[in-house]
Amino acid sequence: MSKKPTISIIGAGNVAWHLAPALENIGYVVNEVYSRDIKKAKALVKNLYDAEAVNDLDFRESNALIFIVAVSDKAIKKVANGIDLPTGAILVHTSGSQPMEVLAYAGTSNIGVFYPLQTFSKHSKMDFSDIPICIEAEKKAVRKLLKSMATQLSKKVYKTNSESRKALHVAAVFACNFTNHLFSISEEIMKKNKMDFEILKPLIVETVNKMLDSGAQKSQTGPAVRGDFETMDDHLTFLNDHKKQAEIYQLLSQHIVDTYLEKDD
Amino acid sequence: MSKKPTISIIGAGNVAWHLAPALENIGYVVNEVYSRDIKKAKALVKNLYDAEAVNDLDFRESNALIFIVAVSDKAIKKVANGIDLPTGAILVHTSGSQPMEVLAYAGTSNIGVFYPLQTFSKHSKMDFSDIPICIEAEKKAVRKLLKSMATQLSKKVYKTNSESRKALHVAAVFACNFTNHLFSISEEIMKKNKMDFEILKPLIVETVNKMLDSGAQKSQTGPAVRGDFETMDDHLTFLNDHKKQAEIYQLLSQHIVDTYLEKDD
């Protein structure tokens, strides 16, 4: 087996925090960790074997081959514009929403995407072997390197392109960001009515488990899918003083009715 | 300890299917199981010690004290109208959305609610000790009997009234029915783009776990809470041919923006 390529990590946020040690665990060497804030870079290199903390994007003298940009979506373009890479280096980002081409600002065509589909927070442990990783690259040699890195980290590796990755991101917004916001509204309704959100947790857990087992379409319950307009009207009256919540209730209920009940006609 | 009151179960659907044997497990005796469809009643009594399957609502000769109406929301009123109870019997329903008073059609004021807050399906096992049970009754004696029954079944018993139970139900619609529908939309987006919904499952599990641990407000992520309007516009363009999905995307994103970003101004 050939020697594993050396890595540099650009960024010291949540993704970098988990990805850098995980790569070292499977035998990759992290050469540098960059952060605008050198303290953050230093905090991360403490968890690594022999990496250097830097706050300068001039990597012309670096020995790293793969540069992984794990910064916020907004900052990727700025990094690509500002970075100086050694000859032949590969530049990838870890974002679900940014096109790969944004990296071309770095003046190289050795670009790719290495997108671990998970929500990271610094304090929770992550087992990368279960995290789906989406990889993308135009050049075959780059894709091969990324695929090798991904399959060593995770059992679930998917080839995407910017279009399918966008679909994936939109689907994730619905399944995660929006569902979380609905939990938030639910939390608020409970609080306003002086009830503990804890009461709802067993039902939430069972609902999600059912969905994971049987699929969401088969698991749909509630007044809307039953066509119980009396209850829906009653709930809308209850939400009368909360215009926005009522609007969301109305739109989602109508969409459930349209999805399930029209089929029976 | 006094002898436990005898029970009759009206209905042989999912709730009845789980509740009747669970009550027998803690020492209650189920006397009759009613279903319009006698076959369904017979199927359920097979799982009970010595209950009789009936399809007639004339219970004037029954020895049961507590009659638990576990039928669909729509059918509760009909049952209350049609049932003939023995003198002094107590009539309760198991619904989250129906007012207790609908039972008064039975001509008694010994009425109450015994609402297990869980989604039941016939084939999955249920541990009642973790299921929150909401109880409600006007008469103290009735409430006492229901409370005793509930606390023997479950560690989590809550006194509600028709108003708080309604709030609970609305909150559950947001947290369960609507979230499931968003999973469904997500499933559809993945399917249309020839990707496996499986890819999203680890992210969904982690998102829900985070919410259960830290609360939904603190766990909100995504383009909307970041104020990333470029990505949101991009997603709306992507959903261009799916007017309803785009409408839901727009409304929920706007509500997230309003909830989180205005605070910073």
Contacts between the chains, C-beta under 8 A, distances in Angstrom:
chain1	res1	chain2	res2	distance
A	72	B	226	7.9
A	73	B	226	7.8
A	73	B	228	6.5
A	73	B	231	6.8
A	74	B	228	7.0
A	97	B	223	7.1
A	97	B	228	7.9
A	97	B	231	4.9
A	97	B	234	7.4
A	117	B	199	6.3
A	117	B	200	7.2
A	117	B	202	7.2
A	117	B	203	5.4
A	118	B	202	6.2
A	118	B	203	5.6
A	118	B	206	6.0
A	119	B	203	6.3
A	119	B	206	5.5
A	119	B	207	6.0
A	119	B	210	6.8
A	119	B	221	6.0
A	121	B	210	7.2
A	124	B	210	7.7
A	130	B	202	5.5
A	131	B	202	6.0
A	132	B	199	4.8
A	132	B	202	6.4
A	132	B	203	7.8
A	134	B	199	7.9
A	156	B	199	7.2
A	156	B	202	8.0
A	158	B	195	7.7
A	158	B	199	6.2
A	163	B	193	7.9
A	164	B	193	5.8
A	164	B	194	7.7
A	164	B	195	6.2
A	166	B	234	7.3
A	166	B	235	7.7
A	166	B	238	5.7
A	167	B	189	6.0
A	167	B	190	7.1
A	167	B	192	7.6
A	167	B	193	3.7
A	167	B	195	6.7
A	167	B	238	7.2
A	168	B	190	7.3
A	168	B	193	7.6
A	168	B	195	6.2
A	168	B	199	6.8
A	168	B	200	7.6
A	169	B	235	7.4
A	170	B	189	5.9
A	170	B	235	5.0
A	170	B	238	5.6
A	170	B	239	6.8
A	170	B	249	7.8
A	171	B	186	4.4
A	171	B	187	7.9
A	171	B	189	4.2
A	171	B	190	5.0
A	171	B	193	7.9
A	171	B	195	7.8
A	171	B	197	8.0
A	171	B	200	6.2
A	172	B	186	7.4
A	172	B	200	6.0
A	172	B	203	6.1
A	173	B	222	5.6
A	173	B	223	6.8
A	173	B	235	6.6
A	173	B	249	7.4
A	174	B	182	4.9
A	174	B	183	7.8
A	174	B	185	5.0
A	174	B	186	4.2
A	174	B	189	6.9
A	174	B	245	7.9
A	174	B	248	7.9
A	174	B	249	7.5
A	175	B	182	6.4
A	175	B	183	5.5
A	175	B	186	3.7
A	175	B	200	5.4
A	175	B	203	7.4
A	175	B	204	5.4
A	175	B	207	7.9
A	176	B	200	7.8
A	176	B	203	5.7
A	176	B	204	6.2
A	176	B	207	4.3
A	176	B	221	7.4
A	176	B	222	7.2
A	177	B	220	7.2
A	177	B	221	6.0
A	177	B	222	3.0
A	177	B	223	7.5
A	177	B	224	6.7
A	177	B	225	7.5
A	177	B	256	7.5
A	178	B	182	5.1
A	178	B	222	7.8
A	178	B	248	7.8
A	178	B	249	7.9
A	178	B	252	4.8
A	179	B	179	4.2
A	179	B	182	5.1
A	179	B	183	7.0
A	179	B	204	7.8
A	179	B	207	7.1
A	179	B	208	7.8
A	180	B	207	5.9
A	180	B	211	5.7
A	180	B	216	5.5
A	180	B	219	5.7
A	180	B	220	5.6
A	180	B	221	7.4
A	180	B	222	8.0
A	181	B	216	7.4
A	181	B	220	6.5
A	181	B	224	8.0
A	181	B	252	6.0
A	181	B	255	6.9
A	181	B	256	5.3
A	181	B	259	7.7
A	182	B	174	4.9
A	182	B	175	6.4
A	182	B	178	5.1
A	182	B	179	5.0
A	182	B	182	7.0
A	183	B	174	7.8
A	183	B	175	5.5
A	183	B	179	7.0
A	183	B	211	5.2
A	183	B	216	3.8
A	184	B	216	3.7
A	184	B	217	5.4
A	184	B	220	6.6
A	184	B	259	7.5
A	185	B	174	5.0
A	186	B	171	4.4
A	186	B	172	7.3
A	186	B	174	4.2
A	186	B	175	3.7
A	186	B	216	7.6
A	187	B	171	7.9
A	187	B	215	6.6
A	187	B	216	5.2
A	187	B	217	6.9
A	189	B	167	5.9
A	189	B	170	5.8
A	189	B	171	4.2
A	189	B	174	6.9
A	190	B	167	7.1
A	190	B	168	7.3
A	190	B	171	5.0
A	192	B	167	7.6
A	193	B	163	7.9
A	193	B	164	5.8
A	193	B	167	3.7
A	193	B	168	7.6
A	193	B	171	7.9
A	194	B	164	7.7
A	195	B	158	7.7
A	195	B	164	6.2
A	195	B	167	6.6
A	195	B	168	6.2
A	195	B	171	7.8
A	197	B	171	8.0
A	197	B	215	7.7
A	199	B	117	6.3
A	199	B	132	4.8
A	199	B	134	7.9
A	199	B	156	7.2
A	199	B	158	6.2
A	199	B	168	6.8
A	200	B	117	7.2
A	200	B	168	7.6
A	200	B	171	6.2
A	200	B	172	6.0
A	200	B	175	5.4
A	200	B	176	7.8
A	201	B	212	6.1
A	202	B	117	7.3
A	202	B	118	6.2
A	202	B	130	5.5
A	202	B	131	6.0
A	202	B	132	6.4
A	202	B	156	8.0
A	203	B	117	5.4
A	203	B	118	5.6
A	203	B	119	6.3
A	203	B	132	7.8
A	203	B	172	6.1
A	203	B	175	7.4
A	203	B	176	5.7
A	204	B	175	5.4
A	204	B	176	6.2
A	204	B	179	7.8
A	204	B	208	7.2
A	204	B	212	7.4
A	205	B	208	7.7
A	205	B	212	7.4
A	206	B	118	6.0
A	206	B	119	5.5
A	207	B	119	6.0
A	207	B	175	7.9
A	207	B	176	4.3
A	207	B	179	7.1
A	207	B	180	5.9
A	208	B	179	7.8
A	208	B	204	7.2
A	208	B	205	7.7
A	208	B	208	5.3
A	210	B	119	6.8
A	210	B	121	7.1
A	210	B	124	7.7
A	211	B	180	5.7
A	211	B	183	5.2
A	212	B	201	6.1
A	212	B	204	7.5
A	212	B	205	7.4
A	215	B	187	6.6
A	215	B	197	7.7
A	216	B	180	5.5
A	216	B	181	7.4
A	216	B	183	3.8
A	216	B	184	3.8
A	216	B	186	7.6
A	216	B	187	5.2
A	217	B	184	5.4
A	217	B	187	6.8
A	219	B	180	5.8
A	220	B	177	7.2
A	220	B	180	5.6
A	220	B	181	6.5
A	220	B	184	6.6
A	221	B	119	5.9
A	221	B	176	7.4
A	221	B	177	6.0
A	221	B	180	7.4
A	222	B	173	5.6
A	222	B	176	7.2
A	222	B	177	3.0
A	222	B	178	7.8
A	222	B	180	8.0
A	223	B	97	7.0
A	223	B	173	6.8
A	223	B	177	7.5
A	224	B	177	6.7
A	224	B	181	7.9
A	225	B	177	7.5
A	226	B	72	7.8
A	226	B	73	7.8
A	228	B	73	6.4
A	228	B	74	7.0
A	228	B	97	7.9
A	231	B	73	6.8
A	231	B	97	4.9
A	234	B	97	7.4
A	234	B	166	7.3
A	235	B	166	7.7
A	235	B	169	7.4
A	235	B	170	5.0
A	235	B	173	6.6
A	238	B	166	5.7
A	238	B	167	7.1
A	238	B	170	5.6
A	239	B	170	6.8
A	244	B	255	5.5
A	244	B	258	7.1
A	245	B	174	7.9
A	247	B	251	6.5
A	248	B	174	7.9
A	248	B	178	7.8
A	248	B	251	6.1
A	248	B	252	6.8
A	248	B	255	6.5
A	249	B	170	7.8
A	249	B	173	7.4
A	249	B	174	7.5
A	249	B	178	7.9
A	251	B	247	6.5
A	251	B	248	6.1
A	251	B	251	5.8
A	252	B	178	4.8
A	252	B	181	6.0
A	252	B	248	6.8
A	255	B	181	6.9
A	255	B	244	5.5
A	255	B	248	6.5
A	256	B	177	7.5
A	256	B	181	5.3
A	258	B	244	7.1
A	259	B	181	7.7
A	259	B	184	7.4
